[in-house]
Amino acid sequence: MTFDLQEAAKKHLWLHFTRMSAYADNDVPVIVRGSGPYVYDDKGKRYLDGLSGLFVSMVGHGRTELAEAASKQAAELAYFPLWSYAHPSAVMLAARLAELAPGDLNRVFFTTSGSEAVESAWKLAKQYFKLTGEHGRYKVLSREIAYHGTSMGALAITGLAAIKGEFEPLPPGGVRVPNTNFYRAPEFVSGSEEEFGVWAADEIERAILREGPESVAAVFVEPVQNSGGCFPPPPGYFQRVREICDRYGVLLVSDEVICAFGRLGYYFGAERYGYLPDIITFAKGATSGYSPLGGMIVRDYLMEPFLYGHAGRSATGERHYTEAGKIPTFLHGITFGGHPVSAAVALANLDIFEREDLLGNVRKHEAGFRASLEKLSDLPIVGDVRGDGYFYGIELVKDKATRETFDDDESERLLRGFLSHALFDAGLVCRADDRGDPVIQLAPPLICTQEHFDEIEQILRAVLTEAWTRV
Ligand SMILES: Cc1ncc(COP(=O)(O)O)c(C=O)c1O
């Protein structure tokens, strides 16, 4: 007797962020293997992975080289913690990430996921300020509709009311500021992206002043905000945010769980937009998903209290040293953080990036990707096409001229009831998302070229044309 995957999936597996009741009468999609930018289901049907799984599979599927790196590491040393000990793969990966990261982002704390990376950054900010005498700083600013993870701390930073309510009360201190959705900019700043960017950045300053600067620890921002459908920063936005953070002594955390490792044609999104954050959080693409890994990369000065005690210096520049036995420890750790297998895979993943010049591939082909998606603007349902690199959102509207969006029922019928299934049935993995206004999101593997963009465009055209007949 063969094992019935469908039956067992329906009976025992709990899919994440998924309405399980929808599978009472429908099959659960089961993906069994992948090759390059394609994946295959249990019936042998092929799909173009237009979302890199979940913004993860940067180098594509089926790379035996990464499987071998994992196997070799597991045979040599499958596990040892980073609590008090080091192992070579984590050391080498930390050094390599420090080399790749901009400025003095030189210290790496590993986790297993993006949520843990975000939690770690918030905890570090809190402990850092306690140690440096600014005891009142604990609040975190983040942008409306931004997703920063699901664990309680990360959820408090997340700006999506719909996924938070059930879990209130969350840790206090999460404060919202506007995002950079220029398509939906308030009327009075909709004239130019620059003007809009100044307003959106200044809203951060206004929030800091409103909350009291002495209570604000950090601002969490993605280089390109994912949730809501890819909001790139307006020109000058990050430079102004950096200035504001400096003015009030607030840490700037670049949450690059999606945007790092080539998604925007650079190792880190902060490089693309020319700003230096205090902390970068990462996960997803670090290993292309061949093993889980996340972490944060931290600027040197944030490490000082943990190396020397108090980080302050005297007027003559001398460092204040604490008695050796009293130098504090970052009171945080995760059993599997920086797992040897994951670290080894991440190193091999970066070897592929270099050998195949994947950043170069994204930079060479991103204009083609944009052009392919922009072709869809002739469809009445396509309101806006936005993004950068290999990271795009297509906002769907009911009325192009007025930008009127769909109400909740229409959105439910269109996205959940039709588009998600229809796109998948047509052979494209992407995401129909209504956490903000309804969007289709695309983030293909970095190995993709024009032929794949043509395929994406053709499938989207056919399915969106059909969707319009149902509006
Ligand atoms: C920007 C951002 N931060 C944090 C997270 C949480 O990462 P994880 O799902 O690995 O916990 C995500 C996940 O999509 C994300 O996009």
The ligand as an SDF file (V2000), in Angstrom:
LIG
                    3D

 16 16  0  0  0  0  0  0  0  0999 V2000
   10.9120   41.8270    6.0010 C   0  0  0  0  0  0  0  0  0  0  0  0
   10.6780   40.5680    6.7770 C   0  0  0  0  0  0  0  0  0  0  0  0
   11.0790   40.4980    8.0520 N   0  0  0  0  0  0  0  0  0  0  0  0
   10.9030   39.3780    8.7780 C   0  0  0  0  0  0  0  0  0  0  0  0
   10.2970   38.2710    8.2420 C   0  0  0  0  0  0  0  0  0  0  0  0
   10.1150   37.0330    9.0800 C   0  0  0  0  0  0  0  0  0  0  0  0
   10.9160   36.0170    8.6060 O   0  0  0  0  0  0  0  0  0  0  0  0
   10.6220   34.4770    8.9940 P   0  0  0  0  0  0  0  0  0  0  0  0
    9.3810   34.0780    8.2760 O   0  0  0  0  0  0  0  0  0  0  0  0
   11.8470   33.7690    8.5090 O   0  0  0  0  0  0  0  0  0  0  0  0
   10.5010   34.4140   10.4640 O   0  0  0  0  0  0  0  0  0  0  0  0
    9.8750   38.2940    6.9170 C   0  0  0  0  0  0  0  0  0  0  0  0
    9.2240   37.1220    6.3150 C   0  0  0  0  0  0  0  0  0  0  0  0
    8.7170   37.1410    5.2280 O   0  0  0  0  0  0  0  0  0  0  0  0
   10.0500   39.4830    6.1630 C   0  0  0  0  0  0  0  0  0  0  0  0
    9.6390   39.5560    4.9000 O   0  0  0  0  0  0  0  0  0  0  0  0
  1  2  1  0
  2  3  1  0
  2 15  2  0
  3  4  2  0
  4  5  1  0
  5  6  1  0
  5 12  2  0
  6  7  1  0
  7  8  1  0
  8  9  2  0
  8 10  1  0
  8 11  1  0
 12 13  1  0
 12 15  1  0
 13 14  2  0
 15 16  1  0
M  END
$$$$
